[in-house]
Amino acid sequence: MEKSRILGSLREPMRRIGFACASGKFVSDRGPFRLSVGMNSASEQQGRVLAVNPVLGVAHKAIQARLAAATDNGHWLRVATVSRPIGYAMPDDRFTQWRFAADNLDRPATAVADAVQDFGLPWMNGMTDLNTMLTELADGLSHAEEFKIPILLAELGRREEGRDHVESKLREFAGENHILAQDYRAFAARFLDDLDKIN
């Protein structure tokens, strides 16, 4: 069972709720934000079935661009600022997946699109408020929040809080020489230099 068949079955129901398929996920451009639904999958029953776990994402384009510039890494331009598996945006608040088989594509595709419309979109729309996005990042539910939070604080005009956040993280990494610590020090130097230019 190929994932491309699942993505194909999802195209029309996701199009009806405003998402287009691009690079293996479904995206919807909303001005300064980009909403996305990735389809993480796992093979079951000797490959005859694919279990799909949709992951919701919201990217603030300016924040991601600043991350890319501050880290010299274009990867940030392709990922979300905040993300959450859809099951944790649903009433049961648990891991949720849908099973697709060659003889059963339309029903789970419709169910996925319905879940995105009923539960995913309200969560994603909520994340287009930057203060709500900050709370989500501060809860530690997204990846690389130590990089994202100071840039989001600066975007909100709270530059000194952004500076304090970075300096606190630098103290945590003092004396450490693993990849994350090295990357963070390089990021911090650029971020703090940019702050000084603004001020």
Backbone as CSV, one residue per row, in Angstrom:
resi,resn,N_x,N_y,N_z,CA_x,CA_y,CA_z,C_x,C_y,C_z
1,MET,0.851,-1.192,0.000,0.000,0.000,0.000,0.889,1.245,0.000
2,GLU,0.888,2.002,-1.075,1.764,3.155,-1.195,1.114,4.401,-0.577
3,LYS,1.953,5.208,0.067,1.445,6.430,0.677,0.887,7.373,-0.388
4,SER,1.448,7.316,-1.600,0.964,8.208,-2.657,-0.516,7.974,-2.956
5,ARG,-0.980,6.731,-2.799,-2.404,6.445,-3.026,-3.257,7.097,-1.938
6,ILE,-2.758,7.100,-0.728,-3.491,7.732,0.369,-3.565,9.245,0.137
7,LEU,-2.422,9.832,-0.224,-2.426,11.270,-0.496,-3.391,11.594,-1.634
8,GLY,-3.422,10.721,-2.640,-4.354,10.926,-3.745,-5.794,10.890,-3.295
9,SER,-6.113,9.954,-2.388,-7.496,9.846,-1.904,-7.894,11.038,-1.045
10,LEU,-6.898,11.705,-0.467,-7.168,12.848,0.408,-7.272,14.174,-0.342
11,ARG,-6.796,14.222,-1.554,-6.724,15.496,-2.276,-8.073,16.212,-2.352
12,GLU,-9.095,15.507,-2.786,-10.379,16.168,-2.980,-11.044,16.545,-1.652
13,PRO,-11.152,15.626,-0.668,-11.769,16.058,0.594,-10.993,17.170,1.296
14,MET,-9.657,17.164,1.173,-8.887,18.247,1.790,-9.026,19.534,0.988
15,ARG,-9.159,19.428,-0.345,-9.370,20.629,-1.164,-10.663,21.325,-0.774
16,ARG,-11.681,20.525,-0.447,-12.979,21.108,-0.086,-12.911,21.949,1.186
17,ILE,-11.923,21.692,2.038,-11.799,22.496,3.261,-10.627,23.473,3.168
18,GLY,-10.112,23.660,1.936,-9.154,24.738,1.715,-7.686,24.371,1.711
19,PHE,-7.358,23.076,1.583,-5.963,22.649,1.605,-5.568,22.026,0.275
20,ALA,-4.364,22.348,-0.187,-3.813,21.769,-1.410,-2.627,20.887,-1.050
21,CYS,-2.419,19.832,-1.805,-1.307,18.922,-1.555,-0.026,19.511,-2.126
22,ALA,1.022,19.559,-1.304,2.321,20.080,-1.733,3.416,19.382,-0.940
23,SER,4.326,18.746,-1.652,5.476,18.083,-1.020,5.058,17.087,0.060
24,GLY,4.010,16.322,-0.224,3.610,15.252,0.686,2.787,15.676,1.881
25,LYS,2.380,16.942,1.944,1.481,17.372,3.011,0.448,18.319,2.413
26,PHE,-0.529,18.696,3.224,-1.600,19.571,2.756,-1.428,20.935,3.397
27,VAL,-1.475,21.977,2.568,-1.166,23.326,3.047,-2.259,24.302,2.661
28,SER,-2.386,25.338,3.470,-3.332,26.422,3.213,-2.655,27.720,3.604
29,ASP,-2.512,28.619,2.640,-1.840,29.888,2.881,-2.829,30.886,3.457
30,ARG,-2.475,31.488,4.596,-3.344,32.462,5.255,-2.577,33.743,5.555
31,GLY,-2.186,34.455,4.513,-1.463,35.710,4.723,-0.130,35.475,5.397
32,PRO,0.068,36.009,6.609,1.354,35.826,7.281,1.568,34.414,7.820
33,PHE,0.559,33.561,7.720,0.646,32.212,8.264,0.501,31.164,7.165
34,ARG,1.075,30.000,7.405,0.878,28.846,6.538,0.400,27.684,7.417
35,LEU,-0.824,27.208,7.160,-1.353,26.060,7.882,-0.967,24.798,7.127
36,SER,-0.703,23.731,7.847,-0.320,22.488,7.182,-0.861,21.286,7.948
37,VAL,-1.082,20.216,7.195,-1.454,18.926,7.785,-0.544,17.888,7.150
38,GLY,0.399,17.388,7.931,1.271,16.312,7.480,0.617,14.980,7.768
39,MET,0.934,13.980,6.954,0.313,12.664,7.111,1.382,11.637,7.480
40,ASN,1.734,11.590,8.777,2.666,10.566,9.240,2.006,9.203,9.088
41,SER,2.773,8.212,8.660,2.154,6.906,8.405,3.042,5.775,8.870
42,ALA,2.402,4.645,9.162,3.101,3.426,9.556,2.432,2.247,8.870
43,SER,3.249,1.336,8.380,2.732,0.175,7.656,2.265,-0.898,8.635
44,GLU,1.146,-1.537,8.317,0.599,-2.631,9.123,0.191,-3.772,8.200
45,GLN,0.039,-4.960,8.791,-0.441,-6.140,8.065,0.384,-6.389,6.801
46,GLN,1.701,-6.514,6.986,2.622,-6.785,5.885,2.468,-5.778,4.735
47,GLY,2.225,-4.529,5.103,2.164,-3.480,4.104,0.839,-3.320,3.402
48,ARG,-0.150,-4.129,3.776,-1.454,-4.017,3.113,-2.261,-2.827,3.623
49,VAL,-1.904,-2.340,4.808,-2.628,-1.241,5.443,-1.616,-0.178,5.873
50,LEU,-1.991,1.068,5.678,-1.201,2.164,6.220,-2.040,2.895,7.253
51,ALA,-1.500,3.026,8.465,-2.158,3.806,9.519,-1.624,5.232,9.446
52,VAL,-2.525,6.191,9.360,-2.147,7.589,9.161,-2.472,8.413,10.406
53,ASN,-1.481,9.162,10.854,-1.620,10.066,11.993,-1.401,11.489,11.485
54,PRO,-2.470,12.253,11.221,-2.296,13.627,10.741,-1.670,14.522,11.820
55,VAL,-0.715,15.333,11.394,-0.054,16.272,12.308,-0.346,17.691,11.833
56,LEU,-0.938,18.475,12.700,-1.297,19.859,12.406,-0.077,20.755,12.574
57,GLY,0.039,21.751,11.722,1.136,22.698,11.857,0.702,24.102,11.485
58,VAL,1.290,25.079,12.154,1.083,26.485,11.804,2.453,27.141,11.772
59,ALA,2.785,27.714,10.626,4.040,28.453,10.487,3.742,29.938,10.376
60,HIS,4.427,30.731,11.188,4.409,32.177,11.003,5.579,32.475,10.082
61,LYS,5.286,32.939,8.883,6.310,33.030,7.838,7.484,33.915,8.243
62,ALA,7.200,35.042,8.879,8.286,35.957,9.262,9.177,35.334,10.332
63,ILE,8.571,34.633,11.275,9.354,33.973,12.326,10.248,32.906,11.714
64,GLN,9.692,32.112,10.804,10.480,31.051,10.191,11.609,31.638,9.339
65,ALA,11.337,32.762,8.661,12.384,33.412,7.869,13.503,33.931,8.779
66,ARG,13.135,34.483,9.914,14.155,34.970,10.857,14.953,33.815,11.445
67,LEU,14.296,32.680,11.687,15.010,31.490,12.160,16.008,31.016,11.116
68,ALA,15.568,30.996,9.852,16.457,30.559,8.773,17.681,31.470,8.684
69,ALA,17.444,32.781,8.803,18.558,33.732,8.715,19.485,33.615,9.924
70,ALA,18.910,33.452,11.116,19.717,33.417,12.342,20.496,32.119,12.504
71,THR,20.072,31.071,11.800,20.766,29.781,11.901,21.473,29.401,10.604
72,ASP,21.299,30.230,9.570,21.853,29.933,8.244,21.395,28.556,7.772
73,ASN,20.091,28.284,7.966,19.532,26.964,7.645,18.141,27.139,7.042
74,GLY,18.028,26.866,5.751,16.755,27.024,5.067,15.696,26.016,5.458
75,HIS,16.080,25.008,6.247,15.105,24.007,6.718,13.921,24.668,7.415
76,TRP,14.203,25.756,8.135,13.136,26.420,8.896,12.017,26.938,8.006
77,LEU,12.318,27.213,6.751,11.308,27.748,5.840,10.276,26.704,5.441
78,ARG,10.565,25.435,5.709,9.679,24.345,5.281,8.912,23.696,6.430
79,VAL,9.118,24.159,7.652,8.488,23.511,8.806,7.595,24.489,9.564
80,ALA,6.813,23.943,10.475,5.860,24.738,11.247,6.521,25.378,12.466
81,THR,5.960,26.483,12.898,6.388,27.100,14.156,5.850,26.310,15.337
82,VAL,4.579,25.904,15.248,3.974,25.025,16.263,3.307,23.860,15.549
83,SER,3.290,22.714,16.199,2.652,21.545,15.605,2.067,20.668,16.702
84,ARG,1.101,19.845,16.282,0.452,18.949,17.244,-0.243,17.817,16.482
85,PRO,-0.028,16.557,16.879,-0.817,15.481,16.277,-2.304,15.752,16.500
86,ILE,-3.111,15.504,15.483,-4.507,15.932,15.533,-5.262,15.324,16.709
87,GLY,-4.907,14.122,17.109,-5.621,13.490,18.224,-5.593,14.309,19.496
88,TYR,-4.525,15.098,19.680,-4.397,15.915,20.884,-5.105,17.266,20.752
89,ALA,-5.742,17.482,19.606,-6.626,18.641,19.442,-8.086,18.213,19.459
90,MET,-8.315,16.911,19.642,-9.668,16.357,19.647,-10.135,16.137,21.087
91,PRO,-11.428,15.925,21.296,-11.945,15.818,22.670,-11.285,14.722,23.508
92,ASP,-10.910,13.585,22.901,-10.305,12.501,23.682,-8.859,12.789,24.061
93,ASP,-8.227,13.761,23.403,-6.867,14.189,23.730,-5.906,12.999,23.805
94,ARG,-5.838,12.236,22.715,-4.952,11.069,22.679,-4.503,10.802,21.244
95,PHE,-3.486,9.962,21.130,-2.981,9.576,19.816,-4.106,8.948,19.000
96,THR,-4.286,9.422,17.765,-5.381,8.968,16.914,-4.858,8.743,15.506
97,GLN,-5.286,7.633,14.900,-4.902,7.383,13.517,-6.042,6.724,12.752
98,TRP,-5.950,6.804,11.438,-6.949,6.218,10.549,-6.250,5.191,9.672
99,ARG,-6.919,4.060,9.421,-6.318,2.977,8.641,-6.856,2.969,7.213
100,PHE,-5.923,2.997,6.267,-6.235,2.986,4.842,-5.808,1.644,4.244
101,ALA,-6.684,1.037,3.449,-6.358,-0.176,2.710,-6.766,0.031,1.260
102,ALA,-6.209,-0.795,0.374,-6.459,-0.618,-1.061,-7.942,-0.610,-1.387
103,ASP,-8.722,-1.424,-0.652,-10.162,-1.495,-0.930,-10.971,-0.571,-0.029
104,ASN,-10.276,0.313,0.712,-10.974,1.213,1.631,-10.173,2.506,1.753
105,LEU,-10.320,3.365,0.757,-9.607,4.639,0.758,-10.529,5.821,1.026
106,ASP,-11.691,5.828,0.402,-12.561,6.999,0.461,-13.099,7.266,1.861
107,ARG,-13.492,6.208,2.569,-14.099,6.406,3.890,-13.105,7.020,4.885
108,PRO,-11.894,6.448,5.046,-10.960,7.099,5.978,-10.497,8.479,5.493
109,ALA,-10.411,8.673,4.171,-10.010,9.995,3.665,-11.031,11.049,4.059
110,THR,-12.310,10.710,3.921,-13.364,11.636,4.320,-13.323,11.879,5.824
111,ALA,-13.075,10.816,6.591,-13.025,10.950,8.058,-11.864,11.843,8.490
112,VAL,-10.710,11.705,7.819,-9.564,12.560,8.147,-9.907,14.022,7.866
113,ALA,-10.457,14.292,6.682,-10.804,15.670,6.332,-11.846,16.243,7.290
114,ASP,-12.806,15.411,7.697,-13.812,15.868,8.663,-13.159,16.236,9.989
115,ALA,-12.200,15.404,10.435,-11.520,15.686,11.703,-10.698,16.970,11.600
116,VAL,-10.053,17.169,10.459,-9.291,18.407,10.270,-10.231,19.607,10.314
117,GLN,-11.373,19.487,9.654,-12.324,20.606,9.643,-12.893,20.874,11.035
118,ASP,-13.276,19.805,11.737,-13.977,19.974,13.020,-13.048,20.309,14.181
119,PHE,-11.829,19.747,14.164,-10.933,19.900,15.315,-9.581,20.531,14.955
120,GLY,-9.063,20.184,13.772,-7.767,20.718,13.377,-7.808,22.191,13.066
121,LEU,-8.773,22.607,12.256,-8.845,24.028,11.887,-9.067,24.945,13.090
122,PRO,-9.957,24.604,14.037,-10.069,25.485,15.209,-8.750,25.630,15.970
123,TRP,-8.007,24.526,16.103,-6.704,24.619,16.779,-5.754,25.489,15.971
124,MET,-5.674,25.243,14.671,-4.756,26.008,13.833,-5.137,27.491,13.789
125,ASN,-6.423,27.779,13.682,-6.858,29.176,13.681,-6.498,29.857,14.997
126,GLY,-6.608,29.123,16.094,-6.212,29.671,17.393,-4.736,30.040,17.443
127,MET,-3.911,29.240,16.741,-2.466,29.482,16.740,-2.058,30.682,15.892
128,THR,-3.010,31.274,15.155,-2.664,32.479,14.402,-2.680,33.728,15.290
129,ASP,-2.980,33.554,16.563,-2.772,34.609,17.552,-1.395,34.375,18.154
130,LEU,-0.483,35.344,18.030,0.901,35.116,18.439,1.051,34.869,19.934
131,ASN,0.190,35.443,20.751,0.273,35.172,22.190,-0.136,33.737,22.496
132,THR,-1.135,33.222,21.781,-1.533,31.819,21.937,-0.419,30.908,21.444
133,MET,0.204,31.278,20.333,1.332,30.506,19.823,2.475,30.467,20.836
134,LEU,2.739,31.601,21.488,3.795,31.662,22.502,3.490,30.717,23.653
135,THR,2.231,30.707,24.099,1.838,29.796,25.184,2.057,28.348,24.770
136,GLU,1.705,28.009,23.541,1.901,26.647,23.038,3.387,26.271,23.043
137,LEU,4.227,27.183,22.589,5.667,26.916,22.596,6.200,26.791,24.021
138,ALA,5.732,27.647,24.913,6.208,27.615,26.299,5.810,26.328,27.002
139,ASP,4.725,25.687,26.521,4.302,24.409,27.101,5.189,23.254,26.664
140,GLY,6.121,23.522,25.738,7.054,22.488,25.307,6.456,21.428,24.404
141,LEU,5.363,21.764,23.721,4.678,20.770,22.896,5.145,20.782,21.448
142,SER,6.053,21.675,21.105,6.587,21.733,19.747,8.099,21.560,19.800
143,HIS,8.692,21.355,18.645,10.134,21.128,18.576,10.904,22.447,18.541
144,ALA,12.126,22.417,19.108,13.086,23.518,19.006,12.541,24.835,19.555
145,GLU,11.762,24.748,20.617,11.165,25.976,21.147,12.219,26.951,21.674
146,GLU,13.397,26.442,22.059,14.439,27.347,22.556,14.903,28.328,21.474
147,PHE,14.748,27.942,20.196,15.069,28.850,19.098,13.875,29.748,18.758
148,LYS,12.692,29.184,18.824,11.500,29.894,18.348,11.006,30.961,19.319
149,ILE,11.048,30.668,20.613,10.466,31.585,21.604,11.099,32.981,21.558
150,PRO,12.434,33.112,21.549,12.978,34.489,21.539,12.609,35.263,20.285
151,ILE,12.542,34.588,19.145,12.161,35.288,17.915,10.696,35.687,17.968
152,LEU,9.865,34.828,18.521,8.446,35.180,18.670,8.281,36.343,19.639
153,LEU,9.033,36.334,20.730,8.975,37.457,21.665,9.390,38.761,20.971
154,ALA,10.437,38.699,20.159,10.859,39.894,19.428,9.779,40.337,18.445
155,GLU,9.126,39.374,17.810,8.046,39.700,16.867,6.900,40.408,17.590
156,LEU,6.688,40.065,18.858,5.649,40.692,19.674,6.099,42.035,20.253
157,GLY,7.342,42.429,19.971,7.860,43.683,20.518,8.439,43.539,21.913
158,ARG,8.562,42.299,22.387,9.072,42.034,23.741,10.544,41.623,23.648
159,ARG,11.354,42.541,23.106,12.734,42.212,22.761,13.578,41.853,23.978
160,GLU,13.400,42.582,25.066,14.238,42.304,26.229,13.909,40.934,26.836
161,GLU,12.641,40.526,26.753,12.288,39.174,27.197,12.956,38.144,26.284
162,GLY,13.010,38.452,24.979,13.714,37.571,24.052,15.185,37.465,24.401
163,ARG,15.795,38.605,24.708,17.203,38.610,25.123,17.395,37.779,26.393
164,ASP,16.528,37.992,27.389,16.643,37.247,28.646,16.514,35.738,28.407
165,HIS,15.600,35.352,27.511,15.396,33.930,27.216,16.681,33.325,26.637
166,VAL,17.269,34.021,25.671,18.490,33.521,25.036,19.633,33.454,26.038
167,GLU,19.792,34.498,26.832,20.898,34.511,27.792,20.735,33.417,28.842
168,SER,19.492,33.127,29.232,19.228,32.038,30.170,19.618,30.688,29.563
169,LYS,19.259,30.487,28.285,19.615,29.237,27.614,21.120,29.106,27.459
170,LEU,21.788,30.220,27.183,23.242,30.179,27.077,23.878,29.753,28.393
171,ARG,23.328,30.209,29.496,23.843,29.783,30.804,23.629,28.286,31.001
172,GLU,22.478,27.780,30.550,22.219,26.341,30.653,23.240,25.532,29.866
173,PHE,23.643,26.058,28.708,24.565,25.334,27.840,26.031,25.612,28.156
174,ALA,26.297,26.447,29.163,27.681,26.801,29.491,28.495,25.533,29.759
175,GLY,29.666,25.443,29.146,30.544,24.294,29.365,30.176,23.067,28.563
176,GLU,29.047,23.097,27.859,28.648,21.941,27.050,29.077,22.159,25.608
177,ASN,29.425,21.064,24.941,29.958,21.200,23.593,29.265,20.262,22.593
178,HIS,28.056,19.781,22.921,27.329,18.943,21.973,26.768,19.822,20.851
179,ILE,26.217,19.186,19.832,25.777,19.897,18.632,24.737,20.968,18.952
180,LEU,23.750,20.630,19.804,22.712,21.613,20.127,23.324,22.844,20.788
181,ALA,24.251,22.632,21.730,24.892,23.760,22.404,25.665,24.630,21.411
182,GLN,26.379,24.000,20.495,27.130,24.755,19.488,26.178,25.538,18.581
183,ASP,25.125,24.853,18.113,24.153,25.521,17.238,23.482,26.686,17.960
184,TYR,23.200,26.481,19.254,22.495,27.539,19.981,23.390,28.747,20.189
185,ARG,24.648,28.519,20.463,25.556,29.655,20.640,25.675,30.466,19.348
186,ALA,25.730,29.770,18.209,25.798,30.483,16.924,24.509,31.260,16.678
187,PHE,23.374,30.620,16.954,22.079,31.301,16.813,22.012,32.519,17.731
188,ALA,22.417,32.344,18.991,22.319,33.420,19.983,23.146,34.628,19.563
189,ALA,24.330,34.370,19.019,25.191,35.481,18.619,24.506,36.323,17.547
190,ARG,23.884,35.668,16.573,23.201,36.408,15.504,21.941,37.093,16.032
191,PHE,21.196,36.380,16.858,19.952,36.944,17.385,20.238,38.188,18.222
192,LEU,21.218,38.098,19.124,21.526,39.225,20.004,22.107,40.392,19.203
193,ASP,22.901,40.077,18.182,23.436,41.136,17.325,22.302,41.869,16.611
194,ASP,21.329,41.116,16.119,20.169,41.741,15.451,19.381,42.599,16.423
195,LEU,19.205,42.115,17.675,18.489,42.908,18.679,19.201,44.225,18.922
196,ASP,20.518,44.178,19.030,21.280,45.400,19.293,21.140,46.391,18.150
197,LYS,21.020,45.891,16.922,20.834,46.786,15.774,19.475,47.461,15.820
198,ILE,18.459,46.720,16.315,17.098,47.285,16.421,17.066,48.369,17.496
199,ASN,17.701,48.044,18.640,17.691,48.975,19.760,18.732,50.062,19.500
